[in-house]
Amino acid sequence: MGQRIVIAGASGLIGTALRRALEERGDAVLSLVRREPDNAGDRRWDPASGSMDSAVLDGVDAVVCLSGAGIGDSRWTPAYKRHLLQSRVDSTGTLARAIAASGRPIRFVAGSAVGAYGNRGDEALDEDSSPGEGFLAELVRAWEAAAGPARESGAPVAHARTGIVLSRTGGAMGRVLPLARLGLAGPLGSGRQFWPWITLVDEVRALMHLIDRPDLVGPVNLVGPTPSRQRDLMQALGTALHRPAVLPAPAPALRLALGEFASDILGSQRVVGRVLVDSGFAHTHAQLGSAVSWLVGHQD
């Protein structure tokens, strides 16, 4: 018998792939939507007002929250920063309160990000590392705190601190790949900064691992096991595509184009997923070479 799982954010890049994988293995998936439901698997909710029909959680084994405005979708104006924060706190808080009210210890896999650690240079970071500084670190603290009602009710809560998801069709690489195919993707700034990457394949597998392992609680870094410098990732991408990847994007130009968000693009996070690996998870793409080969379509 499969599990019954609720997903918030099921129409996004990760949520779409997760829903498909769960259904393929025999789980029943309910998607939370803000519009009027148009199929049997949709359930309406309004996280902005904190409202959701409590019956949605009847018989549910796990809840996954991937809902939130896109970090790189707009310049970080004060209004958009408030939107980034509120969209995450509202969705996570609504689900956490619903889980607490259910009276059952429903597994809660709450979306989070490696932005929790801030810009830390070459320092190796795992789940025991101290919190960082900056807007994203502050956002993650509030985001994870919003899951408090579920945690305090006795539900097992994992915070899936996701890194940079390598995908063929969306996310950060969705913008970079077309440029790379033209030979126009080079290092960003110095290129020495560590990027905590994970392929979409392993991101979905890791989320399913967390769903199935309610004993894993607290922060869990969802990243590949071999941290890479950004310039090495771009070089590997260029090599796989037989295109140059040497012209850097100057830091001042990035700051002019992206505003405050550029500081996080240029920042360094040498994050490792100790909890994930120690729990027995084996990455499909453990090395940068295999990850990039999959990314450009050289392997399934």
Secondary structure, DSSP 8 states (H G I E B T S, - for coil): ---EEEEESTTSHHHHHHHHHHHHTT-EEEEEESS---STTEEEEETTTTEE-GGGGTT--EEEE-----TTSS---HHHHHHHHHHHHHHHHHHHHHHHHHTS--EEEEEEEGGGG---TT-EE-TTS----SHHHHHHHHHHHTTHHHHHTT--EEEEEE-EEE-SSSHHHHHHHHHHHTT----BTTS-SEE-EEEHHHHHHHHHHHHH-TT--EEEEE--SS-EEHHHHHHHHHHHHT------B-HHHHHHHHTTHHHHHS---EE--HHHHHTT---SS-SHHHHHHHHTTS--
